[in-house]
Amino acid sequence: MRSIDSFRAGLDPADLATVDALRTLITAAGPHLTERLKWNAPSFAVGDDDRITLGLERKGGVRVVLHRGAKVKDAAGFAFDDPTSLAKWPAADRGVVVFADAAAVEASADRLSDLCTRWLEATA
């Protein structure tokens, strides 16, 4: 089974810096999360339920996906307000933020930290 370390070892330096900046921020926002490799990228879970997953963009950059697990759940009655306006919401329970590089992560660190903290609270 592939590990986070082996995933990181395969990244170019720019993507590695971006991924590591995001991992640090997400871990700080949710110290109770378990990090594992899922969908060939770092994913952060509460128990067996993934909540935040990273992914490499084909055209460069790293995406952060806020979700309620691998299986589609009924979103009826679920609502999440994103006052940060950082994420795009293709569904009520799926937000996506793309960062071009580590500098973009740093520039949005406070808003992303708030978004992740609120997401983890809303999906607890």
C-alpha positions as CSV (number, residue, x, y, z in Angstrom):
1,M,0.0,0.0,0.0
2,R,1.4,3.4,-1.0
3,S,2.1,5.8,1.8
4,I,1.9,9.6,2.2
5,D,5.7,9.7,2.2
6,S,5.9,7.9,-1.1
7,F,3.2,10.2,-2.6
8,R,5.3,13.2,-1.4
9,A,8.5,11.7,-2.8
10,G,6.9,11.7,-6.3
11,L,6.0,15.4,-6.3
12,D,8.0,18.1,-8.0
13,P,9.3,20.7,-5.5
14,A,6.5,23.3,-6.2
15,D,3.7,20.8,-5.8
16,L,5.4,19.4,-2.7
17,A,5.6,22.8,-1.1
18,T,1.9,23.4,-1.9
19,V,0.8,20.0,-0.6
20,D,2.8,20.4,2.6
21,A,1.4,23.9,3.2
22,L,-2.1,22.5,2.9
23,R,-1.4,19.4,5.0
24,T,-0.1,21.6,7.8
25,L,-3.1,24.0,7.6
26,I,-5.7,21.2,7.5
27,T,-4.0,19.3,10.4
28,A,-4.0,22.5,12.5
29,A,-7.7,23.0,11.7
30,G,-8.6,19.4,12.6
31,P,-6.1,17.9,14.9
32,H,-8.5,15.0,15.5
33,L,-8.3,14.0,11.8
34,T,-6.6,10.9,10.5
35,E,-4.5,11.4,7.4
36,R,-4.2,8.6,4.8
37,L,-3.7,8.2,1.1
38,K,-6.9,7.8,-0.7
39,W,-7.7,8.5,-4.4
40,N,-3.9,8.7,-4.8
41,A,-3.7,11.8,-2.6
42,P,-3.7,12.8,1.0
43,S,-7.2,12.6,2.6
44,F,-8.2,13.6,6.0
45,A,-10.9,11.6,7.8
46,V,-12.9,11.4,10.9
47,G,-13.0,7.7,11.6
48,D,-13.7,6.1,8.2
49,D,-15.4,9.2,6.8
50,D,-13.2,11.4,4.6
51,R,-13.9,15.1,5.0
52,I,-11.1,16.9,3.2
53,T,-9.1,15.5,0.3
54,L,-6.2,17.0,-1.7
55,G,-5.6,16.3,-5.4
56,L,-3.2,17.4,-8.1
57,E,-4.7,19.5,-10.9
58,R,-3.8,18.4,-14.4
59,K,-3.0,22.0,-15.4
60,G,-1.0,22.6,-12.3
61,G,-1.8,23.5,-8.7
62,V,-3.4,21.5,-5.9
63,R,-7.1,21.3,-5.1
64,V,-8.8,20.9,-1.8
65,V,-12.1,19.1,-1.8
66,L,-14.5,19.4,1.2
67,H,-16.9,16.5,1.2
68,R,-18.9,14.2,3.4
69,G,-17.2,10.9,2.4
70,A,-16.7,8.6,-0.6
71,K,-20.3,7.7,-1.0
72,V,-22.9,10.2,-2.1
73,K,-25.2,11.1,0.8
74,D,-28.6,12.7,0.7
75,A,-28.0,16.4,0.9
76,A,-31.6,17.2,1.8
77,G,-31.5,19.2,5.0
78,F,-27.8,19.8,4.8
79,A,-26.7,23.4,4.5
80,F,-23.3,25.0,4.8
81,D,-22.7,28.7,4.6
82,D,-19.3,29.7,3.2
83,P,-18.7,33.4,4.3
84,T,-15.1,33.0,3.1
85,S,-16.3,32.7,-0.6
86,L,-13.1,30.7,-1.1
87,A,-14.7,27.5,-2.4
88,K,-16.8,26.8,-5.4
89,W,-19.7,24.6,-4.5
90,P,-20.8,22.1,-7.3
91,A,-23.1,20.6,-4.7
92,A,-24.4,21.6,-1.3
93,D,-22.0,19.2,0.4
94,R,-19.0,19.4,-1.9
95,G,-16.7,22.4,-2.0
96,V,-13.5,22.8,-4.1
97,V,-10.7,25.3,-3.8
98,V,-7.7,25.3,-6.1
99,F,-4.3,26.7,-5.2
100,A,-1.7,27.5,-7.8
101,D,1.2,27.3,-5.4
102,A,2.3,27.5,-1.7
103,A,2.2,31.4,-1.9
104,A,-1.5,31.2,-2.8
105,V,-2.1,28.9,0.2
106,E,-0.2,31.3,2.5
107,A,-2.2,34.3,1.1
108,S,-5.5,32.5,1.9
109,A,-4.4,30.7,5.1
110,D,-6.7,32.4,7.5
111,R,-9.8,32.0,5.3
112,L,-8.9,28.4,4.5
113,S,-8.3,27.6,8.1
114,D,-11.7,29.1,9.0
115,L,-13.4,27.2,6.1
116,C,-11.9,23.9,7.1
117,T,-12.7,24.3,10.8
118,R,-16.3,25.3,10.0
119,W,-16.6,22.4,7.5
120,L,-15.4,19.9,10.1
121,E,-17.9,21.2,12.6
122,A,-20.8,21.1,10.2
123,T,-20.0,17.6,9.1
124,A,-19.3,16.1,12.5
